[in-house]
Amino acid sequence: MDETKIIKKLSRVGIWGNVLLAGFKLAAGIMGNSSAMISDAVHSLSDVFATFVAYLGVILSMKPEDENHPYGHERIECVASLILGLILAVTGFGIGYTGIQKIISHEDLVIPTMLPLVAAVISIVVKEAMFWYTMFYARKLNSSAFKADAWHHRSDALSSVGSFIGIGLAMIGFPIMDPIASLVICLFILKVAYDISRDALDKMLDTSCDKDFEENLRTFIEDQPGVEHIDLLHTRQFGNKIYIDLEIAAQRDISLVEAHEIAESVHNSVENKYLNVKHIMIHVNPVE
């Protein structure tokens, strides 16, 4: 299956799955007198928009290089991930605000029925399944936007766990636990929003790769024929791709053609082994 078909399939599952689940949870929350389940439904509804944003971000990031964008469009996916993080944050704050209002007022506190409890269980199972499904294909695509969307599903599953606990405690005589569950949901959502936004910003700000990757890369390059040692190695993340600036030392008495062949061999070897590397720029120095 090619990437475009996978992206469309993921988007359809995410959008329709969340529309149906949000509608079911909203009805269960209203009919079952549960503010926690209504908050959970709002969270699921935000997932519909999130999946749509992820779809657009990934599709646009796949556009080839052009005259105005010689390095490609991969960072559009980071923008999509950042938007997803902001959507989650707004959703989380909204749910938290509603929960606090309910706790302060007391007048709206009622005992939920069994229906929202059943809805919470169904939501946990469905959203956890959607998390694993989306994450499986997000890893195949190496897509930060769809990974963010997968975590959006996981945060919804965790929200439903909070709803289940809050609703269950409210049903046995502690109605205050229903809006408190909304606050717990709020915290889960804000944590996921922070993680997604931070990852997107790192990739937009040319943040270097982690030390393990750089050490592995350094060892691989130093093992290449003709490379005496590495003088400089810089990496930077560009969307879901990596750019590398490299200076290697070679014997000073070799010809320009031989130096070029060493650089070309290193270039091809690195890009063949590390598929996330979009380009490596190599400068050859004479060994001291």
Order of alpha helices (4+ residues) and beta strands (2+ residues): alpha-alpha-alpha-alpha-alpha-alpha-alpha-beta-beta-alpha-beta
